[in-house]
């Protein structure tokens, strides 16, 4: 599998992270960024949005540092797609007319949880966390990829009471002693692949963070515990890399384009993230 070189459209500079969207106006031309309808006037950053939906229900997952200064996971849902609402009285934060609830895991561990990806059924969530680090406040905090399951699918009438299980850290070769994070699952002709950002091999290859992928165990959605065994995973493949850092991969439904973030450095200690895309060869 190979990809072309990337190109970007500058999304502008805003005072804090938030949700914006653009509309395609041509083959590689886009409208100016506009605030997404799930945007906020708060000064805390909000990002990492991931939306799943069926014919009658739409659920948005995101991360924010609102609750305790650490990034935590939140969600909102919309039945009938005519307005977003929260699921319980334990509301994480409010903006405009919309409410987001805190995603609580069964162990309620107080660590950073960020960049959620949820399957279409709403039963398996991937994210990264420092929850395995005994001192999450130090400068060398380790980021690892975890999964959690919810027995109630998006089609279930019981989904209004989601109960996410205690997160499980994925084994090697997905997680390393470095940072592994920012997942995206895509179905290729030969099976499902987990795409993720990692700084493995940075000393050898000369980059900071790259995008890798690994083939997932067959049947991972129906039997998530298969993901806990190392031999069930495919060998990691480096997909996209640069001189500094790339991450947050996503792939269009037809598999033709990958969008991702690339960090640029101007040589004066200024770092600027840009949205890039590459086309599959």
N, C-alpha and C positions, 0 to 999 in steps of 0.2 A: 504494500500500500504506500502511495506517495502523494504528496500535496505540493501545490505550487507555492511560490513566495507570497508573502502576505501584503495586503494594502489596507489602509485605514481611512476613516472619516473622523475628523476631530469632533468630539461631542461637546466641547466647551468646558469652561472652568466654573464650578459652582462652590459655594462656601462650605458645603458638607455633602456627604454621600446620600443619594436619594434615588428614587425610581423615575426614569425617563424613558421615552420611547421615540422611535423614528419610523417613518413610513417609506417603503421602497418606492422610488419614482422612476427608476430605470435599472439597467443591468447592474450597475454598481454606483448608483446615485441615490441619495436619501434626503428626506426632508430635514429641516432643523429639529433638534431635540425639543420635545415637549414634556411637561410633567405628566407622569402616568396617573390614571385615576386613583391608584393606590399610592399617592404621594403624601408628603407630610410637611407641615410648617414648623415642626420641631427642629431644634438644633442638634439633636442626637442623630448620628448616622443610621441609615437604614438601607439595606441592600441585599444582594443574594436572592432575589425573588425567584420563585419557581411555582408555576401554576399548573394544576391538573384539573381536568373537567370531563364530565359526560354530558348527556343531553339535558339534564336538569340541574346539575350542581357544579359549582366551580370553587376550588379551594386554592388559596394563595399561601405559600410558605415563604418566610423571609428571616433575616437575622437583624438584630439591633442591639446596641449597647445601652438601651434605655433602663433596664431593670437594675443593674448593679455595676455598670461600667464595663463589664465583660460582655462580649457578644453572646446573645442567647437566641433561641429559635422561637418564632411566633407564627401564628396562622390566623387566617380569617376565611369565612366561607360565604357563599352566595347561593341560595336555593332559588331557582327561577331566574337567576342572573339579572335581577332588577335592583340589587342593592346589597352591599356587603354587611355582614353582621357577625358578632362574636358568638361563641358557643356557651359561655358560662359567665358567672358573675365575677370570676377571677380574671379581670381584664388586665392585659399587660400595659397597653397604652392606647390613647385615642387620638385620631387626627381627622379633621373635617368631620364627616358623618360616619366614619368607618372605625371599627374596633378590631384590635388584634389581641388574641389570647396567647399566653405563654404556653409553649409546648412542654409539658411535664413528662419526664420519664419516670419509670416506676421506682427508681432509687433517688430521684430528685437531687442528683449530685450537683453541687454548685461550682461548675467550671465553665470555661468558654466552649460554646457550641456554635458552629457557623456553617454557611454555604450548604443549605439542605438541597437534596435531590430526592424526589419521591416518585415511585413508579405510578403508572396510570391507574392502577387499582387502588392506590392510596394505602397499601399494606406494608411496604418496605421503604424505609428512609435511610439514605446515606448522608453523612456530614462529617466534618472534621472537628476534633476536640483536643483539649489539653487535659482531659479528665484523668489520664493515667499518670500525670506528672505530680509528684508529691509537693512541689513548690511552684505553682503556676504563676507566681509573681516575679520569678527570676527572668533574666534576659535570655536564657537558653531553653525556654519552654519548648517541648516537643509536640508537634502536631501530628495526630494520627487519624486515620479514616475508620469510622465506626458505622454500624448499621443497627437499626431498631425496627421492630415489627409492630403492626397494629392489626388485631384480629378482625376489625370491622372495615370492609372495603368502602369505596366511595359510593357504591350502589346500595350499601346496607342502610336500612332505616336507623340502625344503631350508631351510625358514624358520628352523630352529634355528641357522643361521649367517647372520643378517641382515647385509647389507653396504650401508649407506647411502652414497650418493654424496656428493661435495662439494656442500654447499648452494649454491643459486643465489638471489640476491636478486631479488624480483619488481620489475618496472619501475614507473615512474609509469603510471597514477595511483594504484597501490596504495601505494607508498612515496613519502614526501615528505621534506623536509628536517627535519621534526619526528619525533615518535615514532609508529610504526605497529606494531601488535602484536595478540595475543589473537584468533586466527582461529577461525572456525567455518564449515563449508560446509553449505548447505541447498539442496535441490532444490525449486524452484518450478515452476509449470506451464509457464513459458517457458524453463526451463534452470536451471543450477546457479549459486548466488551465494556469493561469499566475504564473510562478515561479519567485521568487524574493529574494533578500537578505535584511535582516532587523535586527536591534538591539532591536526590541521589546522583552520584557521579559528577557532581559539580567540580570537584578538584581535578578529575581526570579529563573532563571535556571543556572546562573553562567557562561554563555558564552557571548562573545562580539557581534558577528554577526552570524546569522543562515540563512538557506535557508527555505523559506516557499512556499506554493502554495495556490491559491484560484481559485475556479471554476469561469469561466467567464460567462457573460450573453450570452445566445443563440442569435445569430445574431449580435454579436459585430462588425464583419467586414463590414456588409452591413449597419448597423445603429450604428456607434460608440458612439453616444450620450447615448446609453443604459448603457455604462460603467460609466456614471456620477452619477448614482443613487445607493446609498449604498445597498439597499435591493436586487439589481440584482446580487450582488457578493456572492459567497459561503464563508463559514466560513474559515478563514486562518488555514492551517494545517502545523505544523512544520515537515520538511522533513529530513534535514541534519543539524547537529550541532556538535561542538567540544568544547574543553576547551577554545579556543581563538576566532577564526573567520574562517568562510567559506563563499564563495560567487561565483558570476559569473557562475551560473548553465547553463548547456546545456545538452540536451538529444539526444541520437542517434535516427535516423529515425524509427528504429524498437522498440524503447522504452525500450530496454534491459539495457542500461548503461546510467548513469548520470556522466558527467565530471564537475569538479568544482575546484575552487582554495581554498587551505587551508593555513592559516598562522601559522607558527611554531615560537616558541620563545625559544632561547637557555639559558635563564636565565641571560644573560649578556647584555640585552637590544638590542639584535640583532634579527631582524625578517626576516624570509625567507618564501616567498610564494612557494608552490609546487602545481602542477597539480595532482589531484586525480580523481579516478573513483570509482563508486559503481555499483553493478549489482542488478537488480530488482529480488527480491525473488519470 
